[in-house]
């Protein structure tokens, strides 16, 4: 038998669970947005080296994901999820400090890979256990979809917080990206500590009595991990996240050299995540009516339409930048929450059929492909460098055209392919929210 919650969670338990999402994606958002300019402009590393290091970080980290998922499924703890929060916390604190406050004498490709890799190991532990926890808390697909929707709103508030702090730093101390990056790091350090305490203390967690918890092995996992729907969903995650990561990695350069508004970069991101919860309300309502798969496909098509507007909005300076940020914000939350909901539904359905625990492995593999997508998205900086764009030099018209082309084509292709993959999913009626 499984350990899903038959009666549903109270509102307080939902909030206690969801708050742990606040620092999680705020971390990856800060890394994607601030580390490229911090290490290239602030510390003088070449953009190509920074891009290569970021790709290497995500690829190396992705290899750890399956092992972390299996560890969560098999760990000999009395409770399944709470102990992992305490394991992740000290790693988180140390890693974020090393990445955003590096000793100048140690900065280089090896240091960036080591510090960034440690950040993502800590992030992976927290992310995988948090997602698997949700699937163990709710058995009903509609309630699980709603729980992941509220979780995504927590994620959005976390990203809003990290960029709001960066924007305040920019307002009071100037547009120096180093100051913005370090302000973001202080937000992550504080929020991960507070949210760990709240989620650990007030979210229900089951014990280890479930015999299915001990049953995961490759022979049991293979049919689930190689299932057609799970493979298609994993590939969609990879491609979808590549599009968002490419957008984030080039975001500061786009604001600076296409919209000519670098001081509005952080402000624009704050606006994105102020508007995002309102978009989430709409996506959650659509999911309740259309189902998770159809809503996810609609969200990808929406992003395709928005990205095609970049060449037009880039002609309008600050107004164009803020307009684009609002439109992206309206589409931000749908993808992650719906992917996690579908993953949980597939995992719970498999557990119900076989009696074998696969939730940790399921979310570990989803995150594995998510990180491969991040590496692929960060690699968009490489053709940008090859086409002659160098943020340390004066950016001429040719470099601006290269930036516009890569910043438009990379996410556009990603969201189109993700739409096709999601459209190929074939979910049973009982497995849809």
TIKOLKOL-749965 format. One line per 5 residues: number of its first residue (from 1); their letters; for each residue x, y, z of C-alpha. Coordinates in nm, 2 decimals. Example, Ala and Ser with C-alpha at 12.3 -4.5 7.8 and 13.67 -1.06 7.14 Angstrom:
% residues 2
1) as) 1.23/-0.45/0.78 ~ 1.37/-0.11/0.71
% end
This chain:
% residues 433
1) xxxxx) 0.00/0.00/0.00 ~ 0.10/0.36/-0.04 ~ 0.12/0.64/0.21 ~ -0.09/0.90/0.03 ~ -0.32/1.12/0.23
6) xxxxx) -0.68/1.00/0.17 ~ -0.85/1.30/0.34 ~ -0.64/1.58/0.20 ~ -0.43/1.84/0.37 ~ -0.55/2.13/0.58
11) xxxxx) -0.48/2.48/0.45 ~ -0.21/2.53/0.72 ~ -0.03/2.20/0.61 ~ -0.05/2.31/0.25 ~ 0.12/2.64/0.33
16) xxxxx) 0.38/2.47/0.55 ~ 0.46/2.23/0.27 ~ 0.46/2.50/-0.01 ~ 0.69/2.75/0.17 ~ 0.99/2.53/0.11
21) xxxxx) 0.96/2.60/-0.26 ~ 1.04/2.97/-0.19 ~ 1.42/2.94/-0.18 ~ 1.45/2.65/-0.43 ~ 1.40/2.79/-0.77
26) xxxxx) 1.51/3.13/-0.64 ~ 1.85/2.97/-0.62 ~ 1.86/2.85/-0.98 ~ 1.71/3.18/-1.10 ~ 1.99/3.37/-0.92
31) xxxxx) 2.26/3.14/-1.06 ~ 2.12/3.16/-1.42 ~ 2.07/3.54/-1.41 ~ 2.36/3.67/-1.20 ~ 2.65/3.42/-1.23
36) xxxxx) 2.72/3.47/-1.60 ~ 2.76/3.85/-1.57 ~ 2.92/3.82/-1.22 ~ 3.20/3.59/-1.33 ~ 3.25/3.75/-1.68
41) xxxxx) 3.22/4.12/-1.59 ~ 3.29/4.12/-1.22 ~ 3.58/3.87/-1.22 ~ 3.70/3.90/-1.58 ~ 3.65/3.54/-1.70
46) xxxxx) 3.57/3.50/-2.06 ~ 3.20/3.45/-2.15 ~ 3.28/3.13/-2.33 ~ 3.46/2.99/-2.03 ~ 3.18/3.09/-1.80
51) xxxxx) 2.92/2.93/-2.03 ~ 3.13/2.61/-2.06 ~ 3.16/2.59/-1.68 ~ 2.79/2.64/-1.63 ~ 2.72/2.36/-1.88
56) xxxxx) 2.97/2.13/-1.70 ~ 2.81/2.21/-1.36 ~ 2.46/2.11/-1.48 ~ 2.59/1.79/-1.65 ~ 2.79/1.68/-1.36
61) xxxxx) 2.51/1.75/-1.12 ~ 2.26/1.58/-1.34 ~ 2.46/1.25/-1.30 ~ 2.40/1.28/-0.92 ~ 2.02/1.30/-0.95
66) xxxxx) 1.93/0.93/-0.99 ~ 2.15/0.84/-0.70 ~ 1.98/1.10/-0.48 ~ 1.64/0.98/-0.58 ~ 1.73/0.62/-0.50
71) xxxxx) 1.88/0.73/-0.17 ~ 1.55/0.90/-0.08 ~ 1.35/0.59/-0.17 ~ 1.58/0.36/0.03 ~ 1.73/0.56/0.32
76) xxxxx) 1.69/0.39/0.66 ~ 1.53/0.69/0.83 ~ 1.22/0.67/1.05 ~ 1.05/0.93/0.83 ~ 1.08/0.95/0.45
81) xxxxx) 1.13/1.32/0.39 ~ 1.21/1.54/0.69 ~ 1.56/1.42/0.76 ~ 1.67/1.52/0.41 ~ 1.58/1.88/0.48
86) xxxxx) 1.84/1.88/0.76 ~ 2.10/1.72/0.53 ~ 2.04/1.98/0.25 ~ 2.05/2.29/0.48 ~ 2.42/2.30/0.57
91) xxxxx) 2.53/2.21/0.22 ~ 2.30/2.49/0.09 ~ 2.45/2.75/0.32 ~ 2.81/2.66/0.25 ~ 2.77/2.63/-0.13
96) xxxxx) 2.58/2.96/-0.18 ~ 2.84/3.14/0.02 ~ 3.12/3.00/-0.19 ~ 2.96/3.07/-0.52 ~ 2.85/3.43/-0.46
101) xxxxx) 3.13/3.54/-0.22 ~ 3.44/3.38/-0.37 ~ 3.79/3.47/-0.27 ~ 3.93/3.67/-0.56 ~ 4.25/3.47/-0.57
106) xxxxx) 4.07/3.14/-0.62 ~ 3.83/3.25/-0.89 ~ 3.86/3.05/-1.21 ~ 3.69/2.77/-1.41 ~ 3.77/2.50/-1.16
111) xxxxx) 3.64/2.71/-0.87 ~ 3.32/2.80/-1.05 ~ 3.25/2.44/-1.14 ~ 3.32/2.32/-0.78 ~ 3.12/2.59/-0.61
116) xxxxx) 2.83/2.58/-0.86 ~ 2.83/2.20/-0.84 ~ 2.79/2.20/-0.47 ~ 2.50/2.45/-0.49 ~ 2.32/2.22/-0.73
121) xxxxx) 2.38/1.91/-0.52 ~ 2.22/2.08/-0.22 ~ 1.94/2.21/-0.44 ~ 1.88/1.86/-0.59 ~ 1.84/1.71/-0.24
126) xxxxx) 1.59/1.97/-0.14 ~ 1.40/1.97/-0.47 ~ 1.37/1.60/-0.52 ~ 1.26/1.53/-0.16 ~ 1.01/1.82/-0.17
131) xxxxx) 0.84/1.70/-0.49 ~ 0.83/1.33/-0.38 ~ 0.68/1.45/-0.05 ~ 0.39/1.61/-0.24 ~ 0.31/1.29/-0.42
136) xxxxx) 0.30/1.10/-0.09 ~ 0.07/1.36/0.06 ~ -0.20/1.36/-0.20 ~ -0.35/1.06/-0.38 ~ -0.62/1.23/-0.58
141) xxxxx) -0.49/1.38/-0.92 ~ -0.69/1.69/-0.88 ~ -0.57/1.76/-0.53 ~ -0.22/1.68/-0.63 ~ -0.24/1.92/-0.92
146) xxxxx) -0.37/2.19/-0.68 ~ -0.10/2.12/-0.43 ~ 0.17/2.16/-0.70 ~ -0.01/2.47/-0.81 ~ 0.02/2.63/-0.47
151) xxxxx) 0.37/2.51/-0.44 ~ 0.45/2.69/-0.77 ~ 0.30/3.01/-0.63 ~ 0.55/2.97/-0.34 ~ 0.83/2.93/-0.59
156) xxxxx) 0.72/3.24/-0.77 ~ 0.72/3.44/-0.45 ~ 1.07/3.31/-0.38 ~ 1.19/3.43/-0.72 ~ 1.01/3.76/-0.67
161) xxxxx) 1.19/3.80/-0.34 ~ 1.54/3.72/-0.48 ~ 1.50/3.97/-0.76 ~ 1.33/4.23/-0.54 ~ 1.63/4.23/-0.31
166) xxxxx) 1.86/4.26/-0.62 ~ 1.65/4.54/-0.75 ~ 1.67/4.73/-0.42 ~ 2.05/4.68/-0.42 ~ 2.05/4.82/-0.77
171) xxxxx) 1.84/5.12/-0.67 ~ 2.04/5.22/-0.37 ~ 2.39/5.12/-0.47 ~ 2.39/5.13/-0.85 ~ 2.36/4.88/-1.13
176) xxxxx) 2.68/4.69/-1.04 ~ 2.59/4.32/-1.10 ~ 2.82/4.21/-0.82 ~ 2.61/4.40/-0.57 ~ 2.29/4.26/-0.71
181) xxxxx) 2.43/3.90/-0.71 ~ 2.53/3.92/-0.35 ~ 2.20/4.07/-0.24 ~ 2.03/3.77/-0.41 ~ 2.27/3.54/-0.22
186) xxxxx) 2.17/3.69/0.12 ~ 1.80/3.63/0.03 ~ 1.87/3.27/-0.05 ~ 2.07/3.21/0.27 ~ 1.80/3.36/0.49
191) xxxxx) 1.50/3.20/0.32 ~ 1.64/2.85/0.30 ~ 1.71/2.85/0.68 ~ 1.36/2.99/0.77 ~ 1.17/2.77/0.53
196) xxxxx) 1.35/2.45/0.63 ~ 1.24/2.51/0.99 ~ 0.87/2.57/0.90 ~ 0.84/2.28/0.65 ~ 1.02/2.04/0.88
201) xxxxx) 0.80/2.14/1.18 ~ 0.46/2.16/1.03 ~ 0.43/1.93/0.73 ~ 0.31/1.57/0.80 ~ 0.55/1.29/0.71
206) xxxxx) 0.49/0.92/0.71 ~ 0.71/0.66/0.88 ~ 0.89/0.37/0.72 ~ 0.63/0.10/0.78 ~ 0.53/0.09/0.42
211) xxxxx) 0.68/-0.23/0.27 ~ 0.66/-0.08/-0.08 ~ 0.92/0.17/0.03 ~ 1.19/-0.10/0.03 ~ 1.09/-0.26/-0.30
216) xxxxx) 1.26/-0.03/-0.55 ~ 1.52/-0.19/-0.77 ~ 1.63/-0.15/-1.13 ~ 1.41/-0.44/-1.23 ~ 1.11/-0.26/-1.07
221) xxxxx) 1.21/0.09/-1.18 ~ 1.29/0.01/-1.54 ~ 0.93/-0.04/-1.66 ~ 0.83/0.30/-1.50 ~ 1.13/0.50/-1.62
226) xxxxx) 1.11/0.36/-1.97 ~ 0.74/0.40/-2.00 ~ 0.65/0.59/-2.31 ~ 0.46/0.87/-2.12 ~ 0.74/0.92/-1.87
231) xxxxx) 1.01/0.93/-2.15 ~ 0.81/1.19/-2.35 ~ 0.75/1.39/-2.03 ~ 1.12/1.38/-1.94 ~ 1.22/1.50/-2.29
236) xxxxx) 0.97/1.78/-2.27 ~ 1.11/1.89/-1.94 ~ 1.46/1.90/-2.09 ~ 1.36/2.10/-2.39 ~ 1.12/2.33/-2.20
241) xxxxx) 1.38/2.42/-1.94 ~ 1.64/2.48/-2.20 ~ 1.42/2.76/-2.34 ~ 1.38/2.92/-2.00 ~ 1.75/2.89/-1.91
246) xxxxx) 1.86/3.04/-2.24 ~ 1.63/3.33/-2.17 ~ 1.76/3.38/-1.82 ~ 2.13/3.34/-1.91 ~ 2.10/3.61/-2.18
251) xxxxx) 1.86/3.83/-1.98 ~ 2.10/4.09/-1.85 ~ 2.27/4.12/-2.18 ~ 1.94/4.16/-2.36 ~ 1.83/4.43/-2.11
256) xxxxx) 2.16/4.61/-2.15 ~ 2.22/4.59/-2.52 ~ 1.88/4.55/-2.69 ~ 1.66/4.75/-2.46 ~ 1.94/4.98/-2.35
261) xxxxx) 1.80/4.96/-1.99 ~ 2.04/4.77/-1.77 ~ 1.93/4.95/-1.46 ~ 1.58/4.81/-1.52 ~ 1.69/4.45/-1.55
266) xxxxx) 1.62/4.35/-1.19 ~ 1.31/4.57/-1.18 ~ 1.18/4.39/-1.49 ~ 1.23/4.06/-1.32 ~ 1.05/4.18/-1.01
271) xxxxx) 0.76/4.27/-1.24 ~ 0.76/3.93/-1.40 ~ 0.71/3.76/-1.07 ~ 0.46/4.01/-0.94 ~ 0.24/3.92/-1.23
276) xxxxx) 0.32/3.55/-1.23 ~ 0.08/3.45/-0.94 ~ -0.21/3.60/-1.13 ~ -0.11/3.39/-1.43 ~ -0.09/3.08/-1.20
281) xxxxx) -0.45/3.13/-1.09 ~ -0.56/3.12/-1.46 ~ -0.35/2.81/-1.54 ~ -0.48/2.63/-1.23 ~ -0.84/2.70/-1.34
286) xxxxx) -0.76/2.58/-1.69 ~ -0.60/2.26/-1.55 ~ -0.91/2.19/-1.34 ~ -1.12/2.22/-1.66 ~ -0.89/2.09/-1.94
291) xxxxx) -0.66/1.85/-1.75 ~ -0.29/1.89/-1.69 ~ -0.16/1.77/-2.03 ~ -0.38/2.00/-2.24 ~ -0.31/2.30/-2.02
296) xxxxx) 0.07/2.23/-2.03 ~ 0.05/2.23/-2.41 ~ -0.14/2.55/-2.41 ~ 0.12/2.71/-2.18 ~ 0.40/2.62/-2.43
301) xxxxx) 0.21/2.76/-2.72 ~ 0.16/3.08/-2.52 ~ 0.53/3.11/-2.47 ~ 0.60/3.05/-2.84 ~ 0.38/3.35/-2.91
306) xxxxx) 0.55/3.57/-2.65 ~ 0.90/3.49/-2.77 ~ 0.82/3.59/-3.12 ~ 0.75/3.94/-2.99 ~ 1.11/4.00/-2.88
311) xxxxx) 1.23/4.17/-3.21 ~ 0.93/4.41/-3.19 ~ 0.95/4.49/-2.82 ~ 1.33/4.55/-2.83 ~ 1.26/4.86/-3.04
316) xxxxx) 1.08/5.03/-2.75 ~ 1.34/5.06/-2.47 ~ 1.22/5.04/-2.11 ~ 0.85/5.01/-2.21 ~ 0.93/4.72/-2.44
321) xxxxx) 1.14/4.55/-2.17 ~ 0.87/4.57/-1.91 ~ 0.60/4.46/-2.15 ~ 0.80/4.15/-2.24 ~ 0.86/4.08/-1.87
326) xxxxx) 0.49/4.10/-1.79 ~ 0.40/3.86/-2.08 ~ 0.67/3.61/-1.97 ~ 0.55/3.63/-1.61 ~ 0.20/3.53/-1.71
331) xxxxx) 0.34/3.21/-1.86 ~ 0.61/3.14/-1.60 ~ 0.45/2.91/-1.35 ~ 0.24/2.67/-1.57 ~ 0.52/2.45/-1.70
336) xxxxx) 0.70/2.35/-1.38 ~ 0.38/2.29/-1.17 ~ 0.20/2.08/-1.44 ~ 0.51/1.87/-1.52 ~ 0.55/1.79/-1.15
341) xxxxx) 0.18/1.71/-1.11 ~ 0.18/1.47/-1.41 ~ 0.50/1.31/-1.27 ~ 0.33/1.25/-0.94 ~ 0.02/1.11/-1.10
346) xxxxx) 0.22/0.87/-1.31 ~ 0.43/0.76/-1.01 ~ 0.12/0.71/-0.78 ~ -0.05/0.51/-1.05 ~ 0.25/0.28/-1.08
351) xxxxx) 0.28/0.24/-0.71 ~ -0.09/0.15/-0.69 ~ -0.04/-0.12/-0.96 ~ 0.28/-0.27/-0.83 ~ 0.31/-0.17/-0.46
356) xxxxx) 0.67/-0.05/-0.52 ~ 0.80/0.30/-0.43 ~ 0.92/0.50/-0.72 ~ 0.85/0.86/-0.63 ~ 1.20/0.96/-0.53
361) xxxxx) 1.34/0.80/-0.85 ~ 1.06/0.96/-1.06 ~ 1.13/1.31/-0.94 ~ 1.51/1.26/-0.95 ~ 1.48/1.17/-1.32
366) xxxxx) 1.26/1.46/-1.39 ~ 1.52/1.68/-1.23 ~ 1.79/1.50/-1.42 ~ 1.64/1.60/-1.75 ~ 1.55/1.95/-1.61
371) xxxxx) 1.92/2.00/-1.54 ~ 2.03/1.86/-1.88 ~ 1.79/2.12/-2.02 ~ 1.96/2.39/-1.81 ~ 2.29/2.29/-1.94
376) xxxxx) 2.16/2.30/-2.30 ~ 2.00/2.64/-2.24 ~ 2.32/2.78/-2.08 ~ 2.51/2.66/-2.39 ~ 2.32/2.92/-2.59
381) xxxxx) 2.59/3.16/-2.47 ~ 2.85/2.97/-2.68 ~ 2.71/3.05/-3.02 ~ 2.65/3.40/-2.89 ~ 3.03/3.43/-2.82
386) xxxxx) 3.12/3.26/-3.15 ~ 2.91/3.52/-3.33 ~ 3.12/3.80/-3.19 ~ 2.92/3.91/-2.88 ~ 3.16/4.00/-2.60
391) xxxxx) 3.01/4.18/-2.30 ~ 3.36/4.32/-2.20 ~ 3.39/4.51/-2.53 ~ 3.18/4.77/-2.70 ~ 2.88/4.60/-2.86
396) xxxxx) 2.83/4.71/-3.22 ~ 2.53/4.66/-3.45 ~ 2.66/4.32/-3.56 ~ 2.69/4.19/-3.21 ~ 2.34/4.33/-3.13
401) xxxxx) 2.20/4.14/-3.42 ~ 2.37/3.82/-3.30 ~ 2.23/3.87/-2.95 ~ 1.88/3.93/-3.09 ~ 1.89/3.63/-3.31
406) xxxxx) 2.01/3.38/-3.04 ~ 1.79/3.53/-2.77 ~ 1.49/3.48/-3.00 ~ 1.56/3.15/-3.18 ~ 1.69/2.95/-2.88
411) xxxxx) 1.38/2.97/-2.66 ~ 1.14/2.97/-2.96 ~ 1.27/2.63/-3.09 ~ 1.27/2.49/-2.74 ~ 0.90/2.58/-2.67
416) xxxxx) 0.79/2.46/-3.01 ~ 0.95/2.12/-2.96 ~ 0.82/2.09/-2.60 ~ 0.47/2.15/-2.74 ~ 0.50/1.86/-2.98
421) xxxxx) 0.64/1.63/-2.71 ~ 0.36/1.71/-2.47 ~ 0.10/1.66/-2.74 ~ 0.23/1.31/-2.79 ~ 0.15/1.21/-2.43
426) xxxxx) -0.13/0.95/-2.39 ~ -0.26/0.96/-2.04 ~ -0.55/0.75/-1.92 ~ -0.86/0.93/-1.80 ~ -0.81/0.83/-1.44
431) xxx) -0.45/0.95/-1.45 ~ -0.54/1.31/-1.54 ~ -0.63/1.59/-1.31
% end
